[in-house]
Amino acid sequence: MEVIMKNINKSEVHVLKDLVTYMDNQVVSKTLVQNQNVSITLFAFDKDEEISSHESNGDAFVVCLDGVGEVTIDDQKFRLEEGMSIVMPAKHPHAVFGIEKFKMMLTVVF
């Protein structure tokens, strides 16, 4: 299957955290790749915003790009700050919360 990048200029240097914008009282997302094998999405969480607990069929790799967030996996909480990352394993309940404004890149491999 061909992987096609979208919503991002090619052959250009990017600062990933600048490609998605914070919005008051919202979680904003920008999809870069979405197919049956992989999904890459940038997220910007306003303070106290969240994606509630759910499960995925693929391993999900989170990289904190800005701010401070909290990832919960199987009821265990992990604090992420800029430059930190964590893998949320497939078929385990997980959630993401903006302790402060928080930007992340999510890569899910199916």
Sequence and secondary structure as in RCSB ss.txt:
>XXXX:A:sequence
MEVIMKNINKSEVHVLKDLVTYMDNQVVSKTLVQNQNVSITLFAFDKDEEISSHESNGDAFVVCLDGVGEVTIDD
QKFRLEEGMSIVMPAKHPHAVFGIEKFKMMLTVVF
>XXXX:A:secstr
      SS SSS   GGGGS   TT EEEEEEEESSSEEEEEEEE TT EEEEE  SSEEEEEEEEEEEEEEETT
EEEEEETT EEEE TTS EEEEEEEEEEEEEEEE 
